[in-house]
Amino acid sequence: MSGPKSNFTPLLLYKYLNHRNQTTWNMKKMFLFFVLSVPFTFLSCKKSSDSPPATTTSQWTFNGGTYTDKITSYVESTNELFANDNNGNFVRVFFSSIGKPSKSGTLTVLDYATTFTNATQCSLQVGNLYGTNPIQPLSTGKAGDVVILTVSSSGKLTASFSAITVTDGTTEKTVSGKIIEQ
């Protein structure tokens, strides 16, 4: 009885099984690597608590328009909180304190031309920096006009005001808003 001759030898069986075991082991290593790397990928993308806060926008209304600014700043040389939009519209709150205010409180709005007598007073100016004859109305000191000043724990200023009377010398208007130092 003679049949087809087999080329199968113990050496070939050993090589076949060894190759199969290596392939299985390599696949297991790749699977293990993938399973372990996924959690680390997600952890590395986690937003940390040190991320900067979202920018807060200052906003004010004047003469029928609403304006916003994301880079409101305190100007030390003139002791003011200054906000302006990309089109030159601005609002300024001038403080009577010597140096940057350090305490929250209610400030009485004075006529722009009046000399401050204490640290609880301020004045406002609003307008536009551009144009051939830029109009820049100033606060009138109307009774009841106040600015609510908030000083954060980091020393940043927020000025809130509603219906503050301003004039350009001929016409009275009002300005309202909340400007926040960045």
KEZAFI-401706 format. One record per residue (C-alpha): y, x, z; residue in three letters. Coordinates in pm, whole numbers, plus 50000, padded with zeros to 5 digits. Each point is the difference from the previous one (the first is absolute). Layout:
<pavexs>
YXZAla/...
</pavexs>
This chain:
<pavexs>
500005000050000Met/503105015349895Ser/503404984250033Gly/503515010449942Pro/500885032250167Lys/502564997050279Ser/502725025950048Asn/500404988450356Phe/499525028350247Thr/500745003350367Pro/502925023149915Leu/501584973649777Leu/499474973750272Leu/501735022750254Tyr/502975006049766Lys/500264962949922Tyr/499994989750366Leu/502365028150100Asn/502484990249724His/499744963550099Arg/500615008450369Asn/503035021449911Gln/501454972349785Thr/499464974850279Thr/501515023750255Trp/503025006549773Asn/500524962649955Met/499774995050377Lys/502605027650056Lys/502354984349744Met/499604965650156Phe/500605014050350Leu/503105018849878Phe/501384968249842Phe/499314978650308Val/501695025150229Leu/502995006849774Ser/501054963549959Val/501104994650365Pro/501955032949996Phe/501774989049683Thr/501114967550162Phe/501045017350322Leu/502125024949810Ser/501834971449825Cys/500804981950323Lys/503704994650059Lys/501045019650304Ser/502314987550272Ser/502365028649907Asp/500824983949667Ser/503734993949962Pro/501124964150056Pro/501064979049709Ala/503675003449918Thr/502114972250145Thr/502664985849773Thr/503574993150103Ser/501474968149857Gln/503434984149999Trp/501784971449825Thr/503585000249882Phe/502044980349749Asn/496964980549871Gly/497785030549955Gly/497065013450200Thr/499585037650010Tyr/497265023150128Thr/499705036650091Asp/496965020450105Lys/501855031750103Ile/502604987850250Thr/501325029550195Ser/502135009150296Tyr/502975021349895Val/500985022650286Glu/503365011649861Ser/501374964449992Thr/497794985250276Asn/498694972049782Glu/496854983049880Leu/500204999349619Phe/497914979949753Ala/500494998749624Asn/497944987649710Asp/499465016349660Asn/503034982049853Asn/502595012950247Gly/500074969350225Asn/500265010650362Phe/500554989450359Val/501125022950281Arg/500094994950375Val/502375024150175Phe/499285006450369Phe/502605006350270Ser/497715021150215Ser/500455037250012Ile/496995011449801Gly/497044979549889Lys/499404969150216Pro/497105004750239Ser/499764965350157Lys/499294965849856Ser/502584972850053Gly/502464975149857Thr/503045015549834Leu/503274981449946Thr/501255003049642Val/503665010749986Leu/502584999549726Asp/499385031349798Tyr/503505013150072Ala/499664995550377Thr/499375030550214Thr/496774998150199Phe/500434999350378Thr/496355000750116Asn/496425005749883Ala/499234962949958Thr/502184996349690Gln/499445005349628Cys/501464991349660Ser/498484992349661Leu/500765007649639Gln/498204985049702Val/500455003049625Gly/499165019749689Asn/500665036649929Leu/500364995749622Tyr/502424983149766Gly/503645005249907Thr/501274983150314Asn/497175000150254Pro/500474973050260Ile/498995010950348Gln/500704972350250Pro/500365009750366Leu/499224981450320Ser/502794977850138Thr/499024999150367Gly/499594962149995Lys/499104986450345Ala/496234997150040Gly/499085026049737Asp/497315022850149Val/497395025249892Val/496705001650186Ile/499115036850024Leu/496425010550072Thr/499095036150072Val/496295007849960Ser/498055023450228Ser/500375026549728Ser/503784995149989Gly/500124981049668Lys/502734973449972Leu/499764964049882Thr/503164979149961Ala/499684962349958Ser/502994978149924Phe/500694964949877Ser/503084985349829Ala/502335028950087Ile/503434992649856Thr/501375026749765Val/503105001449782Thr/501285019749704Asp/503584992250104Gly/500224966949816Thr/496674981850031Thr/497714995850298Glu/496215000049949Lys/496965005050221Thr/497205025250009Val/496614996150170Ser/497025022950023Gly/497745024150176Lys/500245036949925Ile/497345023450128Ile/500285037750026Glu/497135018049828Gln/
</pavexs>
